[in-house]
Amino acid sequence: MTKLFAVAGKPIAHSISPQMHQAAFDAMGIDAIYFRMLAQDADDVFSAAKEMGIAGMSITAPLKQGIASKVDEKNEEVKLLRACNTLIFENKKSSGYNTDPQGVAGALIDAGAGIRGKKAVVLGAGGAAKAAILALTKQGAKVVCANRTLEKAKEAARIFGCEACSVNEGDLENALEGAAILVSCISAHERVVPKRMLKQGMVVLDANYSAQSALVADAKEAGCKIVDATSWVLFQGIDAFGKFTGKDAPLEAMRKAVLENRPDAKSRRRIALIGFMGSGKSTVGKILAKLCGLEFVETDGMIAQSAGKSIPEIFEQAGEASFREMEAEALKEAVQKENCVISCGGGIVLREENAQLLQKECFVVWLFASAKEAMERTKGDASRPLVNRQDKEEVAHRILEARLQIYARACHIMVNTGGKTAQEVASMIAMEIGVGKP
């Protein structure tokens, strides 16, 4: 049986974890799919994991602290950092880990940076910075935490036994004097470190891989040794993969995936909504289109208009095979449109060519709802034959379970619609894609 894994956060479309872990699963011959989940909070994550039977998850900002407070069992790093970035679900229990310290240490060691006995400066005092401080102190470095709010730096110093300073120019210059390593865990756009303080040969790691970094640009000019931020992602992922599978991770397959495959945001003004009946595709789609100033298109509506018949009539008179042909043609027509939200039929991704076309031409959002919630939402809809069956929820659960892996493989992101209004779901998506003002 195919296992499901995911990375959850807000935002999430930028995450390279799916490419990295999917490459690892494929290289090891493991039957698993790894996808992105756009989540509101920790409760959202745990609810989706339970309903979908997810085996393991990676957690990114801003959910790590919330997850740490709710996980059943946690390792020492989670307790110390009060943040969890890796979840395992087994025997109805959740186990939490934090692999970020291994990510920092692994990235620096892989780049040939000596750590033991060296002076290291960490910019920031948030979750990522604390993970970096923990990693560096464990490796024997002399660490200084530099932060805009000095009290937060002092708090980190008390926890991890390092030094603390502000980022005022004088304090920072003293901290960087003789430093061999600089790890930045602050906004990529801020220029906190003046260029003159960056010395040739200094090892610089900026944790932010999704945006152009002022620090990295300056460090390159100064002749510093740059450690790519994706190396942090890679090595924390190596550790997470071991926890997911109990096997040694295929390092080179994961490294290749990280370097070659970055998320593609080119189609975010052509958004496709996929998912089971009752997941809210039409309702959410109309609201999303309005929020973003896009046209709303519905493949079932296109088919009915072209055939001059309702969808149930097409199924009854022509059969499902004929309907699927019409659906494929409707999709080809729909993806020719620019600036639109496309609500797709629940079974559209059952055809591999449809799933591939959607992935290529659209930003694909999977709206998930449990079978129970889907049946509740479609109650009284006579156009859906399944709704009128006595065993409707049991049958719906069976169909949905068989489709989970298909939806997961086809989507760019997934949103759990359970317990949310259509307006809330549409607003989450609009904020994620950065189109319009929800």
Secondary structure, DSSP 8 states (H G I E B T S, - for coil): --EEEEEEESS-TT--HHHHHHHHHHHHT--EEEEEEE-SSHHHHHHHHHHHT--EEEE-TTSHHHHHHH-SEE-HHHHHHT---EEEEETTEEEEE--HHHHHHHHHHHTT---TT-EEEEE--SHHHHHHHHHHHHTT-EEEEEESSHHHHHHHHHHHT-EEEE-SHHHHHHHHTT-SEEEE-S-TT---S-GGG--TT-EEEES--SS--HHHHHHHHHT-EEE-HHHHHHHHHHHHHHHHHSS---HHHHHHHHHH-----TTTTEEEEE-STTS-HHHHHHHHHHHHT-EEEEHHHHHHHHHTS-HHHHHHHH-HHHHHHHHHHHHHHHTT-SSEEEE--TTGGGSHHHHHHHHHHSEEEEEE--HHHHHHHTTT-TT-GGGGSTTHHHHHHHHHHHHHHHHHHH-SEEEE-TT--HHHHHHHHHHHHT-S--
